[in-house]
Amino acid sequence: DHAAPALLRLADGRLLATYSKHGSENCFYGRLTRSAGGTDWLPEFKVIPSEQSRITYSNLYLLSAENEGRGRLYNFFRGL
């Protein structure tokens, strides 16, 4: 369960997956599906929220009313 991905269906129907290794790196990784309902994933991207933090347990939340109605994506995770 430590490296299991968090999944979120975006407004356009694509899936976003974020994941990390269990506390051994200061980043998390993500991938998007190429199209709505598709199984073809785009290349992996990497996000480093802090040079000091070791990260695990991604939890994605999209708050659609924020950002003047455009929505804002949050990834809550365990880290230093």
C-alpha atoms as an extended CHARMM CRD file, in Angstrom:
* protein
*
        80  EXT
         1         1  ASP       CA              0.0000000000        0.0000000000        0.0000000000  PROA      1               0.0000000000
         2         2  HSD       CA              2.9080000000        2.4330000000        0.4670000000  PROA      2               0.0000000000
         3         3  ALA       CA              3.5220000000        2.9280000000       -3.2560000000  PROA      3               0.0000000000
         4         4  ALA       CA             -0.0570000000        2.4080000000       -4.4430000000  PROA      4               0.0000000000
         5         5  PRO       CA             -1.2330000000        5.1920000000       -6.7800000000  PROA      5               0.0000000000
         6         6  ALA       CA             -3.8920000000        7.7610000000       -6.0270000000  PROA      6               0.0000000000
         7         7  LEU       CA             -6.3210000000        7.9970000000       -8.9550000000  PROA      7               0.0000000000
         8         8  LEU       CA             -8.5210000000       10.8990000000       -9.9940000000  PROA      8               0.0000000000
         9         9  ARG       CA            -10.8490000000       11.2320000000      -12.9800000000  PROA      9               0.0000000000
        10        10  LEU       CA            -10.4520000000       14.7310000000      -14.3860000000  PROA      10              0.0000000000
        11        11  ALA       CA            -13.2700000000       16.8640000000      -15.8320000000  PROA      11              0.0000000000
        12        12  ASP       CA            -12.2150000000       15.9160000000      -19.3820000000  PROA      12              0.0000000000
        13        13  GLY       CA            -12.5470000000       12.1970000000      -18.5500000000  PROA      13              0.0000000000
        14        14  ARG       CA             -8.8340000000       11.4160000000      -18.4160000000  PROA      14              0.0000000000
        15        15  LEU       CA             -7.2940000000        9.6910000000      -15.3990000000  PROA      15              0.0000000000
        16        16  LEU       CA             -4.4870000000       11.1250000000      -13.3010000000  PROA      16              0.0000000000
        17        17  ALA       CA             -2.3630000000        8.7510000000      -11.2370000000  PROA      17              0.0000000000
        18        18  THR       CA              0.1850000000        9.9120000000       -8.6520000000  PROA      18              0.0000000000
        19        19  TYR       CA              2.5070000000        7.6550000000       -6.7040000000  PROA      19              0.0000000000
        20        20  SER       CA              5.7510000000        7.5940000000       -4.7610000000  PROA      20              0.0000000000
        21        21  LYS       CA              8.2130000000        5.2120000000       -3.2220000000  PROA      21              0.0000000000
        22        22  HSD       CA              7.8260000000        4.6590000000        0.5010000000  PROA      22              0.0000000000
        23        23  GLY       CA              9.6970000000        7.5640000000        2.0480000000  PROA      23              0.0000000000
        24        24  SER       CA             12.9210000000        7.0720000000        0.1090000000  PROA      24              0.0000000000
        25        25  GLU       CA             12.6500000000       10.0630000000       -2.2630000000  PROA      25              0.0000000000
        26        26  ASN       CA             11.6980000000       13.7360000000       -2.0610000000  PROA      26              0.0000000000
        27        27  CYS       CA              9.2560000000       13.5690000000       -4.9630000000  PROA      27              0.0000000000
        28        28  PHE       CA              6.1580000000       11.9620000000       -6.3110000000  PROA      28              0.0000000000
        29        29  TYR       CA              5.4610000000       10.7910000000       -9.8440000000  PROA      29              0.0000000000
        30        30  GLY       CA              2.4060000000       11.1400000000      -12.0080000000  PROA      30              0.0000000000
        31        31  ARG       CA              0.9180000000        9.9790000000      -15.2790000000  PROA      31              0.0000000000
        32        32  LEU       CA             -2.1450000000       10.9730000000      -17.2900000000  PROA      32              0.0000000000
        33        33  THR       CA             -4.1330000000        8.8940000000      -19.7270000000  PROA      33              0.0000000000
        34        34  ARG       CA             -3.9080000000       10.2190000000      -23.2680000000  PROA      34              0.0000000000
        35        35  SER       CA             -7.6960000000       10.3430000000      -23.7370000000  PROA      35              0.0000000000
        36        36  ALA       CA            -10.9490000000        9.9910000000      -21.7940000000  PROA      36              0.0000000000
        37        37  GLY       CA            -11.5950000000        6.3820000000      -20.8770000000  PROA      37              0.0000000000
        38        38  GLY       CA             -8.3310000000        5.3750000000      -22.5110000000  PROA      38              0.0000000000
        39        39  THR       CA             -5.6860000000        2.9970000000      -21.2650000000  PROA      39              0.0000000000
        40        40  ASP       CA             -2.7930000000        4.6400000000      -23.1250000000  PROA      40              0.0000000000
        41        41  TRP       CA             -0.7000000000        6.5420000000      -20.5470000000  PROA      41              0.0000000000
        42        42  LEU       CA              1.4130000000        9.6080000000      -21.2990000000  PROA      42              0.0000000000
        43        43  PRO       CA              5.0370000000        9.6500000000      -20.0860000000  PROA      43              0.0000000000
        44        44  GLU       CA              5.7160000000        9.8860000000      -16.3820000000  PROA      44              0.0000000000
        45        45  PHE       CA              6.3080000000       13.3020000000      -14.8090000000  PROA      45              0.0000000000
        46        46  LYS       CA              8.0340000000       14.1030000000      -11.5360000000  PROA      46              0.0000000000
        47        47  VAL       CA              7.1060000000       16.7370000000       -8.9100000000  PROA      47              0.0000000000
        48        48  ILE       CA              9.4590000000       17.8190000000       -6.1150000000  PROA      48              0.0000000000
        49        49  PRO       CA              7.4580000000       19.7520000000       -3.4880000000  PROA      49              0.0000000000
        50        50  SER       CA             10.4750000000       20.1460000000       -1.1810000000  PROA      50              0.0000000000
        51        51  GLU       CA             14.1450000000       19.2180000000       -1.3730000000  PROA      51              0.0000000000
        52        52  GLN       CA             13.9680000000       18.1460000000        2.2810000000  PROA      52              0.0000000000
        53        53  SER       CA             10.8120000000       16.0210000000        2.3500000000  PROA      53              0.0000000000
        54        54  ARG       CA             10.5780000000       12.2660000000        1.9270000000  PROA      54              0.0000000000
        55        55  ILE       CA              7.1550000000       11.5190000000        0.4650000000  PROA      55              0.0000000000
        56        56  THR       CA              4.6240000000        8.7170000000        0.5180000000  PROA      56              0.0000000000
        57        57  TYR       CA              0.8240000000        8.2010000000        0.3930000000  PROA      57              0.0000000000
        58        58  SER       CA             -0.5860000000       10.5040000000       -2.3110000000  PROA      58              0.0000000000
        59        59  ASN       CA             -4.2200000000       11.6010000000       -1.8410000000  PROA      59              0.0000000000
        60        60  LEU       CA             -5.7420000000       13.6300000000       -4.6810000000  PROA      60              0.0000000000
        61        61  TYR       CA             -8.5980000000       16.1160000000       -4.2440000000  PROA      61              0.0000000000
        62        62  LEU       CA            -10.0350000000       18.4070000000       -6.9020000000  PROA      62              0.0000000000
        63        63  LEU       CA            -11.8850000000       21.4120000000       -5.4960000000  PROA      63              0.0000000000
        64        64  SER       CA            -13.8600000000       22.6070000000       -8.4920000000  PROA      64              0.0000000000
        65        65  ALA       CA            -15.0950000000       25.8910000000       -6.9790000000  PROA      65              0.0000000000
        66        66  GLU       CA            -11.5840000000       27.2100000000       -6.3270000000  PROA      66              0.0000000000
        67        67  ASN       CA             -9.4400000000       29.2400000000       -8.7260000000  PROA      67              0.0000000000
        68        68  GLU       CA            -12.3730000000       31.3280000000       -9.9950000000  PROA      68              0.0000000000
        69        69  GLY       CA            -14.3450000000       28.2000000000      -10.9300000000  PROA      69              0.0000000000
        70        70  ARG       CA            -11.5060000000       26.5590000000      -12.8750000000  PROA      70              0.0000000000
        71        71  GLY       CA            -10.7650000000       24.2360000000       -9.9750000000  PROA      71              0.0000000000
        72        72  ARG       CA             -7.6140000000       23.4830000000       -8.0440000000  PROA      72              0.0000000000
        73        73  LEU       CA             -5.9690000000       20.0970000000       -7.6160000000  PROA      73              0.0000000000
        74        74  TYR       CA             -4.4360000000       19.1950000000       -4.2690000000  PROA      74              0.0000000000
        75        75  ASN       CA             -2.1920000000       16.2470000000       -3.4980000000  PROA      75              0.0000000000
        76        76  PHE       CA             -2.0390000000       15.6320000000        0.2460000000  PROA      76              0.0000000000
        77        77  PHE       CA              0.8150000000       13.3280000000        1.1790000000  PROA      77              0.0000000000
        78        78  ARG       CA              2.8480000000       12.2480000000        4.1470000000  PROA      78              0.0000000000
        79        79  GLY       CA              6.2270000000       13.9340000000        4.2140000000  PROA      79              0.0000000000
        80        80  LEU       CA              8.6070000000       15.9520000000        6.3610000000  PROA      80              0.0000000000
